[in-house]
């Protein structure tokens, strides 16, 4: 499968299936989401599962999302991200991190703190965050 630009605003490349190239990952509707999970190392590693319901205010959300994706990718310990959003505004983003210290550092990062405040003020009706350690991981890829 070819390498595609999944977030041109952030300059991030990854091996992905067919999707809407040119939109930030968070702006892609579920029916056009990427079809291949983020490549990850062998466990253990840590995850942050962010499940959210969006407001109708979309102004600036895609750009902010792209900035945060690029910034996260620059953080020590960042391993990757998978994200999808349905047409009704329900979204799930799973970010992968080497260890919990990397997650704590990302949470404390100044620009990320501002983005989280903006999200609560403008873009999210509600959200939940789950943080965990992955002890085991496996998958399946259909042969071509």
N, C-alpha and C positions, 0 to 999 in steps of 0.2 A: 504494500500500500504506500502511495507517495506521501512525502511530507508536505503538509499544508500549513499556511499561515492561519492560525486560529484567532489571533487577536492583533490585527495589523496596527491598531493604535498603540498597543503595548510592545509591538515588535517581537511577539512570542511565536515560536514555531513548535510544532509537535507532530507526531505521526498520528493522523486522524483519518476517519472515513469521510464520506461526502457530507458536507454541511453547507451552511450559508457563509461562504468566505467573504470577509469584508465587514462583518458585524462583530462587536465584542461578544465573547462567549455568553455573557449574561443576557444579551439582547436577542439571542436566538430562540425562536419558539421551539417547544418540545418536539413537534413533528419534524423539525429540521436539525435536531441536535446532533452533535458528533456521535459517531457510532463505535468508537474504540476507546476504552478506558485509558487513563494516564498510565504510562509505563512506570513501574515502581520497583524498588529494590526488594530483596527478601526481607520478611519481617524479622525482628520487630521494628515498627515505626508507629507514629501517632497520627490521628485524624481529628479534624474538626468538621463536624456535620452541621451546616447552617441551613435550616429550613425556614423559609420566609413566605409571607403573603404580601404582595406589593399593593401600594395605593395606586390610584389612577394617574398620579403625577409622574410622568416619565422624563420631564425636562432635566437634562444633565445626568441622568442615571447611567446611561451607556458609557459616557465619557468617564465618569467617576469609577465605574466598574473596571474599565480598561486601565485606568491609572493604578487602581489597587492591585489588579492582577500583575501588572508590570512590577510594581513595588514589592509585592509578595515574592515574586520570582527572584528578586535581588537579595532577599533576606537569607542569612545563614540558616541552614536546616530545611529550607523549603524543598519539597520533592515533586509536587505536582498538584493538579486540581482537576476535578470532574464537576460539571455543572449542567443543569437543565432547568428550564422554566416552562410551565404550561401556559396556555392562552389565558387562563383565568387568573394568572398572577402568582400561583403557587410555584416556588422554586426550591431546589435542593442543590447546595454546593458542598462538595466534600474536598477539603484541602488536606494534603498529606505533608507530614513534617518528620524530621529525623528523631526529634525528642520533644518532651514537654517544655523544656527550657526554650526551644525555638518558638513554640506557640506563645509562651508568655512574653517573649521579646517582641513578637509580631503584634500582640495585643497592646503592648505599651508604645509601639512605634507612633510618633507624633501625627503623621499624616493619616495613618489608619484610625487613630482616635477621633480625628476630625471627621473622617468619612463615616465612622460609626454614628457619630452624633447627627450628621446630615441624614443618614438613613433613618434614624428614629424620628427625626423632625419632619421628613418629607416623603420618603420612598417606601416605608414599611408600615403595614397595618399591624403586623405581629411577626415575631420570629422566635425560634428556639435554637440553642447552640448545645451540641453534645460533643464532648472531648473524650477521646479514648485511645487505648493502645491496641494496635493490631498485632496479635500473636501469631496468626495464621492467615494466609491468603492463597487463593487459587482461582483459576478461571478456565475459560474454554474459548477456543477460536476454531471456527469451522474451516476445514481445509479447502483451499481453492480448487 
